[in-house]
Amino acid sequence: QVQLVESGGGLVQAGGSLRLSCAASGRTFGIDAMGWFRQAPGKGRGLVASITWSGGLTYYADSVKGRFTISRDNAKSTVSLQMNSLKPEDTATYYCAAGKGLLGPFNSWGQGTQVTVSA
């Protein structure tokens, strides 16, 4: 069992920046990749960015390429998402996830952290 705890959400104006962090604990040796998903009200949950635990390979959704950067700290078992040039359409609940491979499957989830971008 892997436990994930997110932090760093909040309210920011359009064009601003936020940094999300996720700390993993428990059976972290089984993690091959970690990712950030987001879900806006009335919409499905979608993968925003992911990173492999060993090689640092990354994936980004087209909507965030060039604005968001995912990184990991293996020693601390943390993954972060630096979000720059935020837009109102980035408003959502962001979830940290752990699993196998850049595109999943992801089988461990955090509780979510709210990001709100005002126009």
C-alpha positions as CSV (number, residue, x, y, z in Angstrom):
1,Q,0.0,0.0,0.0
2,V,1.3,3.4,-1.0
3,Q,0.0,6.6,0.8
4,L,0.2,9.9,-1.1
5,V,-0.3,13.3,0.4
6,E,-0.5,16.4,-1.8
7,S,0.2,20.0,-0.8
8,G,0.5,23.4,-2.4
9,G,-2.8,24.2,-4.0
10,G,-4.5,27.5,-3.7
11,L,-5.9,30.6,-5.4
12,V,-3.8,32.5,-7.9
13,Q,-4.4,35.1,-10.6
14,A,-4.1,34.2,-14.3
15,G,-0.5,34.3,-15.3
16,G,0.7,33.4,-11.9
17,S,2.5,30.3,-10.6
18,L,1.9,27.5,-8.1
19,R,3.9,24.5,-7.1
20,L,2.3,21.3,-6.0
21,S,4.1,18.6,-4.0
22,C,3.3,15.0,-3.3
23,A,4.9,12.9,-0.6
24,A,4.8,9.1,-1.0
25,S,5.1,6.7,1.9
26,G,4.5,3.0,2.5
27,R,5.4,0.4,-0.1
28,T,7.2,2.9,-2.4
29,F,9.6,0.3,-3.8
30,G,6.7,-0.8,-6.1
31,I,6.3,2.6,-7.7
32,D,7.5,2.8,-11.4
33,A,6.0,6.2,-12.2
34,M,4.1,9.0,-10.6
35,G,1.7,11.5,-12.1
36,W,-0.6,14.4,-11.6
37,F,-4.2,14.3,-12.7
38,R,-6.8,17.0,-12.6
39,Q,-10.6,17.1,-12.5
40,A,-12.7,20.2,-13.1
41,P,-16.3,20.3,-12.0
42,G,-18.5,18.3,-14.3
43,K,-15.5,16.9,-16.2
44,G,-13.6,13.6,-16.1
45,R,-10.2,13.1,-14.5
46,G,-7.3,13.5,-16.9
47,L,-3.6,13.0,-16.8
48,V,-1.7,16.3,-16.7
49,A,1.9,15.1,-16.3
50,S,3.9,12.0,-15.2
51,I,7.4,10.9,-14.6
52,T,9.2,7.6,-14.3
53,W,10.8,7.0,-10.9
54,S,14.1,5.6,-12.2
55,G,14.9,7.3,-15.5
56,G,13.1,10.5,-15.1
57,L,11.2,10.2,-18.4
58,T,8.3,12.6,-18.6
59,Y,4.9,13.0,-20.2
60,Y,2.8,16.2,-20.5
61,A,-0.7,16.7,-21.8
62,D,-0.7,19.1,-24.7
63,S,-2.6,21.7,-22.8
64,V,0.2,22.2,-20.3
65,K,3.3,21.7,-22.4
66,G,5.8,24.5,-21.9
67,R,4.0,25.8,-18.8
68,F,4.1,22.9,-16.3
69,T,7.2,21.0,-15.2
70,I,7.1,17.7,-13.2
71,S,10.1,16.6,-11.2
72,R,11.0,14.0,-8.6
73,D,13.2,13.6,-5.6
74,N,13.8,9.9,-5.2
75,A,15.6,10.3,-1.8
76,K,12.6,12.1,-0.4
77,S,10.0,10.0,-2.3
78,T,8.4,13.2,-3.5
79,V,7.1,14.5,-6.9
80,S,6.4,18.1,-7.7
81,L,4.5,20.0,-10.3
82,Q,5.6,23.5,-11.1
83,M,2.8,25.3,-12.8
84,N,3.6,28.6,-14.5
85,S,1.5,30.9,-16.7
86,L,-1.6,29.6,-15.2
87,K,-4.9,30.1,-17.0
88,P,-8.5,30.0,-15.6
89,E,-9.0,26.7,-17.5
90,D,-6.3,25.2,-15.2
91,T,-8.8,25.4,-12.3
92,A,-9.4,22.0,-11.0
93,T,-8.8,19.5,-8.2
94,Y,-5.3,18.1,-8.7
95,Y,-4.6,14.5,-7.7
96,C,-1.2,12.8,-7.2
97,A,-1.1,9.2,-8.4
98,A,1.5,6.3,-8.3
99,G,1.6,3.3,-10.6
100,K,3.3,1.6,-13.5
101,G,4.5,3.5,-16.5
102,L,4.1,7.0,-17.8
103,L,0.5,6.4,-18.9
104,G,-0.4,4.0,-16.0
105,P,-2.0,2.1,-14.8
106,F,-2.1,4.2,-11.6
107,N,-3.4,2.4,-8.6
108,S,-2.6,4.7,-5.6
109,W,-4.2,8.2,-5.3
110,G,-3.9,11.2,-3.0
111,Q,-6.8,13.1,-1.6
112,G,-6.5,16.0,-4.0
113,T,-5.7,19.6,-3.7
114,Q,-7.7,22.5,-5.2
115,V,-6.1,24.9,-7.7
116,T,-8.2,28.0,-8.6
117,V,-7.0,30.5,-11.2
118,S,-8.9,33.7,-11.3
119,A,-9.2,35.8,-14.5
